Amino acid sequence: MCRNIRVLHNFEPPATEDEVQQAALQYVRKISGSTRPSAANAEAFDAAVAAVADATRTLLDALVTKAPPRDREAEAAKARARAAERYGTSPAR
């Protein structure tokens, strides 16, 4: 489940709210052990996702670095190359 959580810090342009929300959702899914909560747990699940997203945005806004911002396309290309090497396939584009 957590494979979809990506590094969100130090990218240009910065992480979008959707990316933060998706990472929060994946985190809550992982720790709850559920991809979709029951009706009885939906409110708690949604509140946890919102809290994690808020904490994530607060963290990202507070982090500082001297490193130059990373390029999303370059990072995606590196990930594709690693996957191709790992699985013995040609990199997808």
PDB file of N, CA, C and O in Angstrom:
ATOM      1  N   MET A   1       0.804  -1.202   0.000  1.00  0.00           N
ATOM      2  CA  MET A   1       0.000   0.000   0.000  1.00  0.00           C
ATOM      3  C   MET A   1       0.850   1.271   0.000  1.00  0.00           C
ATOM      4  O   MET A   1       0.462   2.257  -0.626  1.00  0.00           O
ATOM      5  N   CYS A   2       1.978   1.277   0.672  1.00  0.00           N
ATOM      6  CA  CYS A   2       2.759   2.502   0.816  1.00  0.00           C
ATOM      7  C   CYS A   2       3.637   2.817  -0.383  1.00  0.00           C
ATOM      8  O   CYS A   2       4.327   3.836  -0.381  1.00  0.00           O
ATOM      9  N   ARG A   3       3.631   1.989  -1.386  1.00  0.00           N
ATOM     10  CA  ARG A   3       4.464   2.273  -2.546  1.00  0.00           C
ATOM     11  C   ARG A   3       4.082   3.579  -3.217  1.00  0.00           C
ATOM     12  O   ARG A   3       4.903   4.177  -3.913  1.00  0.00           O
ATOM     13  N   ASN A   4       2.859   4.030  -3.023  1.00  0.00           N
ATOM     14  CA  ASN A   4       2.403   5.259  -3.673  1.00  0.00           C
ATOM     15  C   ASN A   4       2.794   6.512  -2.917  1.00  0.00           C
ATOM     16  O   ASN A   4       2.568   7.618  -3.407  1.00  0.00           O
ATOM     17  N   ILE A   5       3.372   6.370  -1.744  1.00  0.00           N
ATOM     18  CA  ILE A   5       3.844   7.553  -1.023  1.00  0.00           C
ATOM     19  C   ILE A   5       5.180   7.939  -1.629  1.00  0.00           C
ATOM     20  O   ILE A   5       6.123   7.148  -1.632  1.00  0.00           O
ATOM     21  N   ARG A   6       5.256   9.140  -2.135  1.00  0.00           N
ATOM     22  CA  ARG A   6       6.453   9.636  -2.805  1.00  0.00           C
ATOM     23  C   ARG A   6       7.074  10.765  -1.994  1.00  0.00           C
ATOM     24  O   ARG A   6       6.413  11.403  -1.174  1.00  0.00           O
ATOM     25  N   VAL A   7       8.359  10.995  -2.241  1.00  0.00           N
ATOM     26  CA  VAL A   7       9.030  12.150  -1.648  1.00  0.00           C
ATOM     27  C   VAL A   7       8.349  13.394  -2.205  1.00  0.00           C
ATOM     28  O   VAL A   7       8.158  13.522  -3.415  1.00  0.00           O
ATOM     29  N   LEU A   8       7.989  14.298  -1.320  1.00  0.00           N
ATOM     30  CA  LEU A   8       7.284  15.511  -1.750  1.00  0.00           C
ATOM     31  C   LEU A   8       8.111  16.775  -1.527  1.00  0.00           C
ATOM     32  O   LEU A   8       7.742  17.855  -1.989  1.00  0.00           O
ATOM     33  N   HIS A   9       9.219  16.637  -0.823  1.00  0.00           N
ATOM     34  CA  HIS A   9      10.028  17.799  -0.472  1.00  0.00           C
ATOM     35  C   HIS A   9      11.031  18.143  -1.575  1.00  0.00           C
ATOM     36  O   HIS A   9      11.608  17.263  -2.212  1.00  0.00           O
ATOM     37  N   ASN A  10      11.218  19.434  -1.777  1.00  0.00           N
ATOM     38  CA  ASN A  10      12.259  19.994  -2.637  1.00  0.00           C
ATOM     39  C   ASN A  10      12.056  19.684  -4.118  1.00  0.00           C
ATOM     40  O   ASN A  10      12.988  19.278  -4.813  1.00  0.00           O
ATOM     41  N   PHE A  11      10.841  19.878  -4.583  1.00  0.00           N
ATOM     42  CA  PHE A  11      10.552  19.763  -6.006  1.00  0.00           C
ATOM     43  C   PHE A  11      10.135  21.123  -6.535  1.00  0.00           C
ATOM     44  O   PHE A  11       9.608  21.962  -5.804  1.00  0.00           O
ATOM     45  N   GLU A  12      10.380  21.316  -7.797  1.00  0.00           N
ATOM     46  CA  GLU A  12       9.926  22.527  -8.466  1.00  0.00           C
ATOM     47  C   GLU A  12       9.042  22.100  -9.614  1.00  0.00           C
ATOM     48  O   GLU A  12       9.540  21.424 -10.515  1.00  0.00           O
ATOM     49  N   PRO A  13       7.781  22.439  -9.650  1.00  0.00           N
ATOM     50  CA  PRO A  13       7.027  23.201  -8.655  1.00  0.00           C
ATOM     51  C   PRO A  13       6.776  22.363  -7.395  1.00  0.00           C
ATOM     52  O   PRO A  13       6.874  21.137  -7.424  1.00  0.00           O
ATOM     53  N   PRO A  14       6.453  23.043  -6.293  1.00  0.00           N
ATOM     54  CA  PRO A  14       6.243  22.328  -5.024  1.00  0.00           C
ATOM     55  C   PRO A  14       5.090  21.324  -5.120  1.00  0.00           C
ATOM     56  O   PRO A  14       4.275  21.365  -6.041  1.00  0.00           O
ATOM     57  N   ALA A  15       5.053  20.432  -4.145  1.00  0.00           N
ATOM     58  CA  ALA A  15       4.000  19.418  -4.089  1.00  0.00           C
ATOM     59  C   ALA A  15       2.625  20.078  -4.089  1.00  0.00           C
ATOM     60  O   ALA A  15       2.402  21.093  -3.429  1.00  0.00           O
ATOM     61  N   THR A  16       1.721  19.480  -4.839  1.00  0.00           N
ATOM     62  CA  THR A  16       0.356  20.012  -4.903  1.00  0.00           C
ATOM     63  C   THR A  16      -0.454  19.492  -3.721  1.00  0.00           C
ATOM     64  O   THR A  16      -0.049  18.548  -3.043  1.00  0.00           O
ATOM     65  N   GLU A  17      -1.586  20.110  -3.489  1.00  0.00           N
ATOM     66  CA  GLU A  17      -2.480  19.644  -2.422  1.00  0.00           C
ATOM     67  C   GLU A  17      -2.960  18.225  -2.710  1.00  0.00           C
ATOM     68  O   GLU A  17      -3.141  17.431  -1.787  1.00  0.00           O
ATOM     69  N   ASP A  18      -3.166  17.906  -3.980  1.00  0.00           N
ATOM     70  CA  ASP A  18      -3.593  16.565  -4.346  1.00  0.00           C
ATOM     71  C   ASP A  18      -2.519  15.538  -3.986  1.00  0.00           C
ATOM     72  O   ASP A  18      -2.842  14.466  -3.474  1.00  0.00           O
ATOM     73  N   GLU A  19      -1.256  15.847  -4.244  1.00  0.00           N
ATOM     74  CA  GLU A  19      -0.166  14.934  -3.891  1.00  0.00           C
ATOM     75  C   GLU A  19      -0.084  14.732  -2.380  1.00  0.00           C
ATOM     76  O   GLU A  19       0.119  13.614  -1.907  1.00  0.00           O
ATOM     77  N   VAL A  20      -0.241  15.812  -1.634  1.00  0.00           N
ATOM     78  CA  VAL A  20      -0.221  15.722  -0.170  1.00  0.00           C
ATOM     79  C   VAL A  20      -1.393  14.869   0.302  1.00  0.00           C
ATOM     80  O   VAL A  20      -1.230  14.013   1.172  1.00  0.00           O
ATOM     81  N   GLN A  21      -2.557  15.097  -0.260  1.00  0.00           N
ATOM     82  CA  GLN A  21      -3.755  14.343   0.114  1.00  0.00           C
ATOM     83  C   GLN A  21      -3.596  12.857  -0.199  1.00  0.00           C
ATOM     84  O   GLN A  21      -3.965  12.010   0.614  1.00  0.00           O
ATOM     85  N   GLN A  22      -3.051  12.537  -1.367  1.00  0.00           N
ATOM     86  CA  GLN A  22      -2.856  11.142  -1.754  1.00  0.00           C
ATOM     87  C   GLN A  22      -1.852  10.439  -0.843  1.00  0.00           C
ATOM     88  O   GLN A  22      -2.044   9.277  -0.484  1.00  0.00           O
ATOM     89  N   ALA A  23      -0.781  11.142  -0.467  1.00  0.00           N
ATOM     90  CA  ALA A  23       0.191  10.556   0.455  1.00  0.00           C
ATOM     91  C   ALA A  23      -0.445  10.309   1.815  1.00  0.00           C
ATOM     92  O   ALA A  23      -0.206   9.272   2.434  1.00  0.00           O
ATOM     93  N   ALA A  24      -1.252  11.254   2.283  1.00  0.00           N
ATOM     94  CA  ALA A  24      -1.937  11.096   3.569  1.00  0.00           C
ATOM     95  C   ALA A  24      -2.900   9.911   3.520  1.00  0.00           C
ATOM     96  O   ALA A  24      -2.970   9.126   4.466  1.00  0.00           O
ATOM     97  N   LEU A  25      -3.628   9.784   2.436  1.00  0.00           N
ATOM     98  CA  LEU A  25      -4.558   8.671   2.276  1.00  0.00           C
ATOM     99  C   LEU A  25      -3.822   7.336   2.305  1.00  0.00           C
ATOM    100  O   LEU A  25      -4.263   6.402   2.976  1.00  0.00           O
ATOM    101  N   GLN A  26      -2.708   7.236   1.586  1.00  0.00           N
ATOM    102  CA  GLN A  26      -1.941   5.998   1.576  1.00  0.00           C
ATOM    103  C   GLN A  26      -1.406   5.665   2.963  1.00  0.00           C
ATOM    104  O   GLN A  26      -1.405   4.503   3.370  1.00  0.00           O
ATOM    105  N   TYR A  27      -0.951   6.684   3.688  1.00  0.00           N
ATOM    106  CA  TYR A  27      -0.437   6.466   5.038  1.00  0.00           C
ATOM    107  C   TYR A  27      -1.536   5.931   5.961  1.00  0.00           C
ATOM    108  O   TYR A  27      -1.324   4.957   6.684  1.00  0.00           O
ATOM    109  N   VAL A  28      -2.694   6.563   5.934  1.00  0.00           N
ATOM    110  CA  VAL A  28      -3.800   6.130   6.793  1.00  0.00           C
ATOM    111  C   VAL A  28      -4.273   4.737   6.386  1.00  0.00           C
ATOM    112  O   VAL A  28      -4.606   3.923   7.248  1.00  0.00           O
ATOM    113  N   ARG A  29      -4.307   4.457   5.108  1.00  0.00           N
ATOM    114  CA  ARG A  29      -4.671   3.107   4.660  1.00  0.00           C
ATOM    115  C   ARG A  29      -3.698   2.073   5.222  1.00  0.00           C
ATOM    116  O   ARG A  29      -4.109   1.008   5.683  1.00  0.00           O
ATOM    117  N   LYS A  30      -2.419   2.393   5.178  1.00  0.00           N
ATOM    118  CA  LYS A  30      -1.406   1.454   5.649  1.00  0.00           C
ATOM    119  C   LYS A  30      -1.543   1.196   7.139  1.00  0.00           C
ATOM    120  O   LYS A  30      -1.575   0.042   7.568  1.00  0.00           O
ATOM    121  N   ILE A  31      -1.624   2.256   7.930  1.00  0.00           N
ATOM    122  CA  ILE A  31      -1.641   2.029   9.384  1.00  0.00           C
ATOM    123  C   ILE A  31      -2.974   1.485   9.871  1.00  0.00           C
ATOM    124  O   ILE A  31      -3.028   0.842  10.918  1.00  0.00           O
ATOM    125  N   SER A  32      -4.056   1.732   9.128  1.00  0.00           N
ATOM    126  CA  SER A  32      -5.352   1.196   9.543  1.00  0.00           C
ATOM    127  C   SER A  32      -5.549  -0.231   9.032  1.00  0.00           C
ATOM    128  O   SER A  32      -6.378  -0.975   9.555  1.00  0.00           O
ATOM    129  N   GLY A  33      -4.787  -0.604   8.015  1.00  0.00           N
ATOM    130  CA  GLY A  33      -4.937  -1.935   7.435  1.00  0.00           C
ATOM    131  C   GLY A  33      -6.155  -2.061   6.553  1.00  0.00           C
ATOM    132  O   GLY A  33      -6.606  -3.169   6.261  1.00  0.00           O
ATOM    133  N   SER A  34      -6.695  -0.928   6.125  1.00  0.00           N
ATOM    134  CA  SER A  34      -7.925  -0.936   5.342  1.00  0.00           C
ATOM    135  C   SER A  34      -7.826   0.052   4.193  1.00  0.00           C
ATOM    136  O   SER A  34      -7.432   1.203   4.385  1.00  0.00           O
ATOM    137  N   THR A  35      -8.183  -0.399   3.000  1.00  0.00           N
ATOM    138  CA  THR A  35      -8.191   0.539   1.873  1.00  0.00           C
ATOM    139  C   THR A  35      -9.480   1.340   1.830  1.00  0.00           C
ATOM    140  O   THR A  35      -9.509   2.460   1.321  1.00  0.00           O
ATOM    141  N   ARG A  36     -10.537   0.765   2.363  1.00  0.00           N
ATOM    142  CA  ARG A  36     -11.823   1.442   2.432  1.00  0.00           C
ATOM    143  C   ARG A  36     -12.440   1.127   3.787  1.00  0.00           C
ATOM    144  O   ARG A  36     -12.718  -0.036   4.079  1.00  0.00           O
ATOM    145  N   PRO A  37     -12.660   2.143   4.623  1.00  0.00           N
ATOM    146  CA  PRO A  37     -13.192   1.866   5.959  1.00  0.00           C
ATOM    147  C   PRO A  37     -14.679   1.487   5.910  1.00  0.00           C
ATOM    148  O   PRO A  37     -15.391   1.798   4.955  1.00  0.00           O
ATOM    149  N   SER A  38     -15.110   0.821   6.949  1.00  0.00           N
ATOM    150  CA  SER A  38     -16.539   0.518   7.073  1.00  0.00           C
ATOM    151  C   SER A  38     -17.286   1.813   7.343  1.00  0.00           C
ATOM    152  O   SER A  38     -16.672   2.827   7.675  1.00  0.00           O
ATOM    153  N   ALA A  39     -18.584   1.789   7.208  1.00  0.00           N
ATOM    154  CA  ALA A  39     -19.394   2.985   7.471  1.00  0.00           C
ATOM    155  C   ALA A  39     -19.194   3.469   8.900  1.00  0.00           C
ATOM    156  O   ALA A  39     -19.195   4.674   9.155  1.00  0.00           O
ATOM    157  N   ALA A  40     -19.023   2.542   9.831  1.00  0.00           N
ATOM    158  CA  ALA A  40     -18.830   2.907  11.236  1.00  0.00           C
ATOM    159  C   ALA A  40     -17.508   3.640  11.457  1.00  0.00           C
ATOM    160  O   ALA A  40     -17.386   4.429  12.394  1.00  0.00           O
ATOM    161  N   ASN A  41     -16.511   3.381  10.595  1.00  0.00           N
ATOM    162  CA  ASN A  41     -15.189   3.981  10.771  1.00  0.00           C
ATOM    163  C   ASN A  41     -14.875   5.094   9.779  1.00  0.00           C
ATOM    164  O   ASN A  41     -13.801   5.691   9.846  1.00  0.00           O
ATOM    165  N   ALA A  42     -15.779   5.377   8.874  1.00  0.00           N
ATOM    166  CA  ALA A  42     -15.509   6.349   7.809  1.00  0.00           C
ATOM    167  C   ALA A  42     -15.177   7.730   8.350  1.00  0.00           C
ATOM    168  O   ALA A  42     -14.256   8.375   7.849  1.00  0.00           O
ATOM    169  N   GLU A  43     -15.892   8.194   9.344  1.00  0.00           N
ATOM    170  CA  GLU A  43     -15.644   9.530   9.883  1.00  0.00           C
ATOM    171  C   GLU A  43     -14.251   9.617  10.509  1.00  0.00           C
ATOM    172  O   GLU A  43     -13.530  10.589  10.283  1.00  0.00           O
ATOM    173  N   ALA A  44     -13.870   8.607  11.293  1.00  0.00           N
ATOM    174  CA  ALA A  44     -12.545   8.593  11.914  1.00  0.00           C
ATOM    175  C   ALA A  44     -11.448   8.499  10.850  1.00  0.00           C
ATOM    176  O   ALA A  44     -10.411   9.153  10.955  1.00  0.00           O
ATOM    177  N   PHE A  45     -11.690   7.684   9.831  1.00  0.00           N
ATOM    178  CA  PHE A  45     -10.739   7.508   8.740  1.00  0.00           C
ATOM    179  C   PHE A  45     -10.524   8.838   8.006  1.00  0.00           C
ATOM    180  O   PHE A  45      -9.386   9.247   7.775  1.00  0.00           O
ATOM    181  N   ASP A  46     -11.614   9.503   7.644  1.00  0.00           N
ATOM    182  CA  ASP A  46     -11.527  10.780   6.931  1.00  0.00           C
ATOM    183  C   ASP A  46     -10.860  11.857   7.779  1.00  0.00           C
ATOM    184  O   ASP A  46     -10.093  12.670   7.263  1.00  0.00           O
ATOM    185  N   ALA A  47     -11.150  11.862   9.077  1.00  0.00           N
ATOM    186  CA  ALA A  47     -10.528  12.834   9.982  1.00  0.00           C
ATOM    187  C   ALA A  47      -9.021  12.580  10.076  1.00  0.00           C
ATOM    188  O   ALA A  47      -8.232  13.523  10.135  1.00  0.00           O
ATOM    189  N   ALA A  48      -8.629  11.310  10.090  1.00  0.00           N
ATOM    190  CA  ALA A  48      -7.208  10.974  10.149  1.00  0.00           C
ATOM    191  C   ALA A  48      -6.496  11.412   8.871  1.00  0.00           C
ATOM    192  O   ALA A  48      -5.390  11.947   8.930  1.00  0.00           O
ATOM    193  N   VAL A  49      -7.124  11.187   7.723  1.00  0.00           N
ATOM    194  CA  VAL A  49      -6.524  11.614   6.451  1.00  0.00           C
ATOM    195  C   VAL A  49      -6.336  13.129   6.453  1.00  0.00           C
ATOM    196  O   VAL A  49      -5.285  13.618   6.041  1.00  0.00           O
ATOM    197  N   ALA A  50      -7.326  13.868   6.904  1.00  0.00           N
ATOM    198  CA  ALA A  50      -7.224  15.329   6.948  1.00  0.00           C
ATOM    199  C   ALA A  50      -6.120  15.777   7.899  1.00  0.00           C
ATOM    200  O   ALA A  50      -5.371  16.703   7.585  1.00  0.00           O
ATOM    201  N   ALA A  51      -6.013  15.134   9.050  1.00  0.00           N
ATOM    202  CA  ALA A  51      -4.984  15.500  10.025  1.00  0.00           C
ATOM    203  C   ALA A  51      -3.583  15.211   9.492  1.00  0.00           C
ATOM    204  O   ALA A  51      -2.668  16.015   9.668  1.00  0.00           O
ATOM    205  N   VAL A  52      -3.422  14.068   8.845  1.00  0.00           N
ATOM    206  CA  VAL A  52      -2.118  13.709   8.284  1.00  0.00           C
ATOM    207  C   VAL A  52      -1.759  14.662   7.139  1.00  0.00           C
ATOM    208  O   VAL A  52      -0.603  15.069   7.016  1.00  0.00           O
ATOM    209  N   ALA A  53      -2.722  15.013   6.315  1.00  0.00           N
ATOM    210  CA  ALA A  53      -2.472  15.959   5.222  1.00  0.00           C
ATOM    211  C   ALA A  53      -2.060  17.320   5.777  1.00  0.00           C
ATOM    212  O   ALA A  53      -1.140  17.946   5.251  1.00  0.00           O
ATOM    213  N   ASP A  54      -2.725  17.783   6.828  1.00  0.00           N
ATOM    214  CA  ASP A  54      -2.353  19.059   7.452  1.00  0.00           C
ATOM    215  C   ASP A  54      -0.943  18.999   8.024  1.00  0.00           C
ATOM    216  O   ASP A  54      -0.157  19.931   7.849  1.00  0.00           O
ATOM    217  N   ALA A  55      -0.622  17.904   8.706  1.00  0.00           N
ATOM    218  CA  ALA A  55       0.715  17.751   9.283  1.00  0.00           C
ATOM    219  C   ALA A  55       1.774  17.689   8.186  1.00  0.00           C
ATOM    220  O   ALA A  55       2.866  18.236   8.339  1.00  0.00           O
ATOM    221  N   THR A  56       1.452  17.026   7.090  1.00  0.00           N
ATOM    222  CA  THR A  56       2.384  16.914   5.977  1.00  0.00           C
ATOM    223  C   THR A  56       2.647  18.285   5.365  1.00  0.00           C
ATOM    224  O   THR A  56       3.796  18.642   5.104  1.00  0.00           O
ATOM    225  N   ARG A  57       1.584  19.052   5.135  1.00  0.00           N
ATOM    226  CA  ARG A  57       1.757  20.389   4.560  1.00  0.00           C
ATOM    227  C   ARG A  57       2.566  21.278   5.502  1.00  0.00           C
ATOM    228  O   ARG A  57       3.430  22.030   5.051  1.00  0.00           O
ATOM    229  N   THR A  58       2.294  21.198   6.811  1.00  0.00           N
ATOM    230  CA  THR A  58       3.055  21.981   7.797  1.00  0.00           C
ATOM    231  C   THR A  58       4.529  21.615   7.737  1.00  0.00           C
ATOM    232  O   THR A  58       5.394  22.491   7.753  1.00  0.00           O
ATOM    233  N   LEU A  59       4.814  20.323   7.668  1.00  0.00           N
ATOM    234  CA  LEU A  59       6.198  19.865   7.584  1.00  0.00           C
ATOM    235  C   LEU A  59       6.867  20.362   6.314  1.00  0.00           C
ATOM    236  O   LEU A  59       7.967  20.913   6.369  1.00  0.00           O
ATOM    237  N   LEU A  60       6.220  20.175   5.173  1.00  0.00           N
ATOM    238  CA  LEU A  60       6.808  20.598   3.906  1.00  0.00           C
ATOM    239  C   LEU A  60       7.069  22.100   3.875  1.00  0.00           C
ATOM    240  O   LEU A  60       8.077  22.547   3.327  1.00  0.00           O
ATOM    241  N   ASP A  61       6.161  22.876   4.461  1.00  0.00           N
ATOM    242  CA  ASP A  61       6.339  24.329   4.483  1.00  0.00           C
ATOM    243  C   ASP A  61       7.485  24.756   5.394  1.00  0.00           C
ATOM    244  O   ASP A  61       8.082  25.813   5.184  1.00  0.00           O
ATOM    245  N   ALA A  62       7.799  23.943   6.405  1.00  0.00           N
ATOM    246  CA  ALA A  62       8.834  24.304   7.374  1.00  0.00           C
ATOM    247  C   ALA A  62      10.224  23.808   6.989  1.00  0.00           C
ATOM    248  O   ALA A  62      11.221  24.354   7.461  1.00  0.00           O
ATOM    249  N   LEU A  63      10.309  22.787   6.141  1.00  0.00           N
ATOM    250  CA  LEU A  63      11.609  22.230   5.774  1.00  0.00           C
ATOM    251  C   LEU A  63      12.413  23.216   4.935  1.00  0.00           C
ATOM    252  O   LEU A  63      11.875  23.911   4.073  1.00  0.00           O
ATOM    253  N   VAL A  64      13.714  23.259   5.208  1.00  0.00           N
ATOM    254  CA  VAL A  64      14.625  24.100   4.418  1.00  0.00           C
ATOM    255  C   VAL A  64      15.748  23.217   3.897  1.00  0.00           C
ATOM    256  O   VAL A  64      16.103  22.212   4.514  1.00  0.00           O
ATOM    257  N   THR A  65      16.295  23.599   2.769  1.00  0.00           N
ATOM    258  CA  THR A  65      17.406  22.848   2.187  1.00  0.00           C
ATOM    259  C   THR A  65      18.260  23.784   1.352  1.00  0.00           C
ATOM    260  O   THR A  65      17.787  24.796   0.836  1.00  0.00           O
ATOM    261  N   LYS A  66      19.514  23.427   1.233  1.00  0.00           N
ATOM    262  CA  LYS A  66      20.419  24.186   0.369  1.00  0.00           C
ATOM    263  C   LYS A  66      20.549  23.513  -0.991  1.00  0.00           C
ATOM    264  O   LYS A  66      21.138  24.074  -1.915  1.00  0.00           O
ATOM    265  N   ALA A  67      20.003  22.321  -1.109  1.00  0.00           N
ATOM    266  CA  ALA A  67      20.083  21.581  -2.374  1.00  0.00           C
ATOM    267  C   ALA A  67      19.176  22.226  -3.415  1.00  0.00           C
ATOM    268  O   ALA A  67      18.129  22.778  -3.075  1.00  0.00           O
ATOM    269  N   PRO A  68      19.570  22.158  -4.659  1.00  0.00           N
ATOM    270  CA  PRO A  68      18.702  22.709  -5.704  1.00  0.00           C
ATOM    271  C   PRO A  68      17.440  21.855  -5.822  1.00  0.00           C
ATOM    272  O   PRO A  68      17.482  20.656  -5.548  1.00  0.00           O
ATOM    273  N   PRO A  69      16.328  22.453  -6.223  1.00  0.00           N
ATOM    274  CA  PRO A  69      15.079  21.689  -6.373  1.00  0.00           C
ATOM    275  C   PRO A  69      15.253  20.574  -7.396  1.00  0.00           C
ATOM    276  O   PRO A  69      15.983  20.712  -8.378  1.00  0.00           O
ATOM    277  N   ARG A  70      14.568  19.473  -7.140  1.00  0.00           N
ATOM    278  CA  ARG A  70      14.611  18.327  -8.050  1.00  0.00           C
ATOM    279  C   ARG A  70      13.573  18.503  -9.155  1.00  0.00           C
ATOM    280  O   ARG A  70      12.553  19.173  -8.990  1.00  0.00           O
ATOM    281  N   ASP A  71      13.874  17.881 -10.275  1.00  0.00           N
ATOM    282  CA  ASP A  71      12.982  17.919 -11.424  1.00  0.00           C
ATOM    283  C   ASP A  71      12.132  16.650 -11.411  1.00  0.00           C
ATOM    284  O   ASP A  71      12.666  15.543 -11.327  1.00  0.00           O
ATOM    285  N   ARG A  72      10.832  16.806 -11.492  1.00  0.00           N
ATOM    286  CA  ARG A  72       9.925  15.658 -11.423  1.00  0.00           C
ATOM    287  C   ARG A  72      10.167  14.667 -12.559  1.00  0.00           C
ATOM    288  O   ARG A  72      10.161  13.456 -12.335  1.00  0.00           O
ATOM    289  N   GLU A  73      10.378  15.162 -13.755  1.00  0.00           N
ATOM    290  CA  GLU A  73      10.597  14.269 -14.899  1.00  0.00           C
ATOM    291  C   GLU A  73      11.893  13.490 -14.757  1.00  0.00           C
ATOM    292  O   GLU A  73      11.941  12.300 -15.067  1.00  0.00           O
ATOM    293  N   ALA A  74      12.946  14.155 -14.290  1.00  0.00           N
ATOM    294  CA  ALA A  74      14.231  13.475 -14.101  1.00  0.00           C
ATOM    295  C   ALA A  74      14.103  12.385 -13.043  1.00  0.00           C
ATOM    296  O   ALA A  74      14.633  11.287 -13.214  1.00  0.00           O
ATOM    297  N   GLU A  75      13.402  12.683 -11.953  1.00  0.00           N
ATOM    298  CA  GLU A  75      13.202  11.685 -10.893  1.00  0.00           C
ATOM    299  C   GLU A  75      12.351  10.519 -11.396  1.00  0.00           C
ATOM    300  O   GLU A  75      12.613   9.367 -11.048  1.00  0.00           O
ATOM    301  N   ALA A  76      11.343  10.807 -12.204  1.00  0.00           N
ATOM    302  CA  ALA A  76      10.502   9.743 -12.759  1.00  0.00           C
ATOM    303  C   ALA A  76      11.318   8.857 -13.707  1.00  0.00           C
ATOM    304  O   ALA A  76      11.145   7.639 -13.722  1.00  0.00           O
ATOM    305  N   ALA A  77      12.195   9.465 -14.487  1.00  0.00           N
ATOM    306  CA  ALA A  77      13.031   8.691 -15.403  1.00  0.00           C
ATOM    307  C   ALA A  77      13.972   7.770 -14.622  1.00  0.00           C
ATOM    308  O   ALA A  77      14.182   6.619 -15.005  1.00  0.00           O
ATOM    309  N   LYS A  78      14.534   8.283 -13.530  1.00  0.00           N
ATOM    310  CA  LYS A  78      15.402   7.450 -12.686  1.00  0.00           C
ATOM    311  C   LYS A  78      14.613   6.271 -12.112  1.00  0.00           C
ATOM    312  O   LYS A  78      15.109   5.144 -12.085  1.00  0.00           O
ATOM    313  N   ALA A  79      13.398   6.528 -11.660  1.00  0.00           N
ATOM    314  CA  ALA A  79      12.562   5.464 -11.095  1.00  0.00           C
ATOM    315  C   ALA A  79      12.229   4.414 -12.147  1.00  0.00           C
ATOM    316  O   ALA A  79      12.245   3.217 -11.860  1.00  0.00           O
ATOM    317  N   ARG A  80      11.928   4.856 -13.360  1.00  0.00           N
ATOM    318  CA  ARG A  80      11.644   3.903 -14.441  1.00  0.00           C
ATOM    319  C   ARG A  80      12.871   3.049 -14.744  1.00  0.00           C
ATOM    320  O   ARG A  80      12.749   1.846 -14.975  1.00  0.00           O
ATOM    321  N   ALA A  81      14.049   3.663 -14.745  1.00  0.00           N
ATOM    322  CA  ALA A  81      15.281   2.923 -15.014  1.00  0.00           C
ATOM    323  C   ALA A  81      15.545   1.894 -13.913  1.00  0.00           C
ATOM    324  O   ALA A  81      15.939   0.764 -14.200  1.00  0.00           O
ATOM    325  N   ARG A  82      15.327   2.286 -12.655  1.00  0.00           N
ATOM    326  CA  ARG A  82      15.507   1.338 -11.544  1.00  0.00           C
ATOM    327  C   ARG A  82      14.531   0.172 -11.665  1.00  0.00           C
ATOM    328  O   ARG A  82      14.903  -0.980 -11.441  1.00  0.00           O
ATOM    329  N   ALA A  83      13.292   0.471 -12.017  1.00  0.00           N
ATOM    330  CA  ALA A  83      12.288  -0.586 -12.167  1.00  0.00           C
ATOM    331  C   ALA A  83      12.647  -1.511 -13.319  1.00  0.00           C
ATOM    332  O   ALA A  83      12.498  -2.728 -13.208  1.00  0.00           O
ATOM    333  N   ALA A  84      13.114  -0.951 -14.414  1.00  0.00           N
ATOM    334  CA  ALA A  84      13.501  -1.767 -15.564  1.00  0.00           C
ATOM    335  C   ALA A  84      14.642  -2.703 -15.200  1.00  0.00           C
ATOM    336  O   ALA A  84      14.650  -3.868 -15.597  1.00  0.00           O
ATOM    337  N   GLU A  85      15.604  -2.192 -14.444  1.00  0.00           N
ATOM    338  CA  GLU A  85      16.727  -3.030 -14.011  1.00  0.00           C
ATOM    339  C   GLU A  85      16.244  -4.111 -13.049  1.00  0.00           C
ATOM    340  O   GLU A  85      16.665  -5.264 -13.141  1.00  0.00           O
ATOM    341  N   ARG A  86      15.370  -3.740 -12.137  1.00  0.00           N
ATOM    342  CA  ARG A  86      14.868  -4.677 -11.137  1.00  0.00           C
ATOM    343  C   ARG A  86      14.050  -5.787 -11.787  1.00  0.00           C
ATOM    344  O   ARG A  86      14.183  -6.956 -11.426  1.00  0.00           O
ATOM    345  N   TYR A  87      13.211  -5.422 -12.737  1.00  0.00           N
ATOM    346  CA  TYR A  87      12.286  -6.408 -13.325  1.00  0.00           C
ATOM    347  C   TYR A  87      12.747  -6.935 -14.676  1.00  0.00           C
ATOM    348  O   TYR A  87      12.065  -7.769 -15.271  1.00  0.00           O
ATOM    349  N   GLY A  88      13.889  -6.469 -15.175  1.00  0.00           N
ATOM    350  CA  GLY A  88      14.429  -6.976 -16.430  1.00  0.00           C
ATOM    351  C   GLY A  88      13.618  -6.597 -17.641  1.00  0.00           C
ATOM    352  O   GLY A  88      13.525  -7.368 -18.595  1.00  0.00           O
ATOM    353  N   THR A  89      13.029  -5.421 -17.615  1.00  0.00           N
ATOM    354  CA  THR A  89      12.248  -4.938 -18.752  1.00  0.00           C
ATOM    355  C   THR A  89      12.861  -3.656 -19.278  1.00  0.00           C
ATOM    356  O   THR A  89      13.781  -3.106 -18.672  1.00  0.00           O
ATOM    357  N   SER A  90      12.359  -3.184 -20.397  1.00  0.00           N
ATOM    358  CA  SER A  90      12.828  -1.906 -20.907  1.00  0.00           C
ATOM    359  C   SER A  90      12.059  -0.796 -20.210  1.00  0.00           C
ATOM    360  O   SER A  90      10.876  -0.960 -19.913  1.00  0.00           O
ATOM    361  N   PRO A  91      12.718   0.347 -19.940  1.00  0.00           N
ATOM    362  CA  PRO A  91      12.037   1.437 -19.252  1.00  0.00           C
ATOM    363  C   PRO A  91      10.839   1.968 -20.035  1.00  0.00           C
ATOM    364  O   PRO A  91      10.931   2.186 -21.243  1.00  0.00           O
ATOM    365  N   ALA A  92       9.729   2.173 -19.355  1.00  0.00           N
ATOM    366  CA  ALA A  92       8.535   2.765 -19.978  1.00  0.00           C
ATOM    367  C   ALA A  92       8.700   4.259 -20.064  1.00  0.00           C
ATOM    368  O   ALA A  92       9.465   4.858 -19.308  1.00  0.00           O
ATOM    369  N   ARG A  93       7.983   4.854 -20.982  1.00  0.00           N
ATOM    370  CA  ARG A  93       8.071   6.328 -21.107  1.00  0.00           C
ATOM    371  C   ARG A  93       6.785   6.956 -20.796  1.00  0.00           C
ATOM    372  O   ARG A  93       6.668   8.180 -20.848  1.00  0.00           O
TER     373      ARG A  93
END
